[in-house]
Amino acid sequence: MTDIGFVRADMVDARPAPHRTSGAVAWAQKNLFATPLDGVLTVLGAIFLLWIIPPIYNFFIGHAVGPAGTVEECRMENAGACWAYIHSEMEFFIYGFYDIPEQWRPNIVFALGAALLIPLLMPKVPFKRTNAVLFLFVYPIVSYYLLAGGVFGLKPMPTEKWGGLLVTLIISVVGITLSFPIGIILALGRQSKMPVIKTLCIGFIELVRAVPLISVLFMASIMLPLFMPQGMTIDKLLRALVGVTLFTSAYMAEVVRGGLQAIPRGQYEAGASLGLSYWQRMYFIILPQALKHVIPGIVNSFIALFKDTSLVYIVGMKDLLEAVKTKNDTALEWQSANTATTGYLFAAMVFWVFCFGMSRYSIYMERRLNTGYKR
Amino acid sequence: MQKTLATIALAASLGLVATTAQAAILDDVKAKGYLQCGVTGGVAGFSAPDSNNVWTGLEVDFCRAMAAAIFNDADAVRYTSLTSQERFTALSAGEVDVLSRTTTWTMSRDTQLGISFVGTMYYDGQGFMVRKADGIESALDLSGAAICIESGTTTELNAADYFAANSMEFNTVVFVDQDEVVKAYEDGRCDVYTTDSSALAAERSKFANPADHIILPEIISKEPLGPVVRAGDTTWFNIARWTYFALLEAEELGVSSANVDEMLGSDNPAVKRLLGVEGDFGTPLGLTKDWAYQIVKLVGNYAESFERNVGPSTPIGLERGLNALWKDGGIQYAAPIR
């Protein structure tokens, strides 16, 4: 018998089962208690959450007074948020001084806007061109006459009566739809080789960007009337619209210019060598690429504009935030320890919903258009 | 000679412009069909949206009274909410026809801004609020106190004047916004809260326990709040002033919105003159004979407006005090209509 080496005569002991890599315990070990420091931080974090969550829950829900509550409940010791106040003053927060029997008019405007805007934002829905024409040209005219009245037997509603969320949305929608094209034109103008156009665009952008929005609005409300002939006045809403739009256009121009500069020179030259005109080159080749690069910047500007609408209180308009503040100060029948806080929380939530919506949509758009630069 | 002629021509044309401008505001307002009234952004009791989101308040009632006198319709008013910075520009530029916006009548404003104060709708003054538990009974006990004040207002200067005049010491805790001031006082960051006494009363009504706070009796400044019109249009100024007087006169004669129709048959000559039964005092103003009847019928007299908006039965709960009629111990006094 020759030695043929080692032959195993008995079974190898079973190895212990591997550490679980899935399930709650494994996850906790890996993510929460991987090192002693992690463990300490986790425990501290948990204590913090236990400390902070119950009061927040109690304020918002647990001890809060629901929409059907009364002011007496809001005034009770330990009462939380006074949602009944929001419910009761909701009309002012949404429509401002707009006459209550006439509020179906802004409602139609809201519904029409949603019906036209949502399909426009969904890439798969057909009839984009018709939809865009309706939204950009027909809708503003219809909305204006519907809101302002004075035609077709509608009761006239001067813009002083408009307020609340209505004004916030009007200013931001008009500001966004106007400042985007104006911004693109300004950005193209700034890169133009024609000296007059270039100087004008640079002058406008640098002038407007160099002053705060609040001072533009101050100018509109205090200086402008002094320059006008006696008795001639410009509507306050219009002043706010023009101020906000011009201001955002200047920022938009710089954002778009950033995108234009990211396009290699070869793209311009290739377009030119194909015999395309300047506008064809811009429309078919340069802008689609440039704008795709700067979607985050564009949406940033839009969100900033949406939040800046609350500055129009300077010209005496009552936007959502100012409407809430007015009721906080003057709705004495609703006074309680948490009334004002609840009002501001409500305004903050509404602003958050709109801004968060815009930012999610921009992420969706970025992903959809992200062809060729995927990381 | 040429120069003199030119000067005369210029003066004549200026005079012409001045005279055409004189009746202008009333004509413009009548042509528009409504009165444009400048109000605050919202001060409870003076001009604020009510639960139906309609402007109400003591100062709003003044605009409604003017509209009643001009159009026989107290609702023919449009309101422009003005910030304190833009209010005088808006008035002199013609954006509003009358400014009724808790504006203190001072000499520099009356003489330097091209505007004219009509009268005093509410005699206000700066006061102090303290916690009842502190046992303070007079502003003279406040030496060494920490005072919550809104920055950049006359309030700050008045308090400094008062404490200096009484050689007392104090510490200011200054905030930019009224809400912050109140919050700081409520949280105990200061002992005293000072502002106009009408605002003190309104803020106190918002506290959890209003009874825990007292407003000290001392009033340390004069704040006559009144409506304002553009200077240079005498007719318009007179309409505003006599609207104000009519509100007071109606109270003095016991004419209210409830009994105005009965009062048409009154034997009192003063009532007859007020309501246009005897004599015609409206036409010279460019109004109708029954202008004051319309004011009382549609808006009420001064007492009714006061009770409705800021009086003891409202959450603000202001006493008439200085704002009582002269015969009741106050200083509201109307020139006679005759």
Interface residues (C-beta under 8 A of the other chain):
Chain A: R75 S88 E91 F92 Y95 G96 F97 Y98 I100 P158 E160 K161 F218 S221 I222 P225 L226 M228 Q230 G231 M232 T233 K236 Y313 I314 V315 G316 M317 K318 E322 K325 T326 K327 N328 D329 T330 A331 L332 E333 Q335 S336 A337 A340
Chain B: D28 G41 G42 V43 A44 A48 P49 S51 N52 N53 V54 W55 R78 Y79 T80 S81 L82 T83 Q85 E86 T89 A90 A93 G94 E95 Q178 D179 A202 S205 K206 A208 T314 P315 I316
